Amino acid sequence: KEDKTMAGDAAKKAQQANKQRLNSLYIAIGVGNAFYLLFRVLLDASNFLTSFWEIVLLLIFWALQIVPTYMLWKLATPTSSSSEDARLSARSLSDIGLYEYFFDIVYVVSFVQLISAFTYYSLLVLLIIPIYAGYMIITNIVMPYWQMKSSLGDINEGPKSKRDLKREKK
């Protein structure tokens, strides 16, 4: 019984931490959107409402913020029906890994949205996301695969016979 209460307390703390992290994410999204909309509408209302690219840009910002936030919310939300199991089934958003990348994407997009209210050159900062993803893929997947393949190639060849060495000399 005591183990279940300790586990339940830990799950409650994890859920509370998840709520706090998601609330800070919601605040960042709200501030970025509010500032962008207010500044764009006040600065150039006629162009904002009639410009196709302004609306497309706003939709891109929203998609880049909503999709990762929804994924994080789904991961942090308990899926079980009973309250005791529900506390244990919600994942902690403070774990290292994919969750951090989702938070980073939303924060970078919110920052770019704030700055793009002044200049559209800030959109270049969004290139950080695919560049970093490419770097991680190359260093963590491609390079180890090539190294493994080259080391396996050496192992599979094995020692060469005298006849093979003579054939290579000719």
Buried (B, 14 or more C-beta within 10 A) or exposed (E): EEEEEEEBEEBEEBBEBBEEBBEEBBEBBEEBBEBBBEBBEEEEEEEBEEEEEBEEBBEBBBEBBEEBBEEBBEBBBBEEEEEEEBBBEBBBBEEEEEBEBBBBBBBBBBBBBBBBBEEEEBBEBBEEBEEBEEEEEEEEEEEEEEEEEEEEEEEEEEEEEEEEEEEEEE
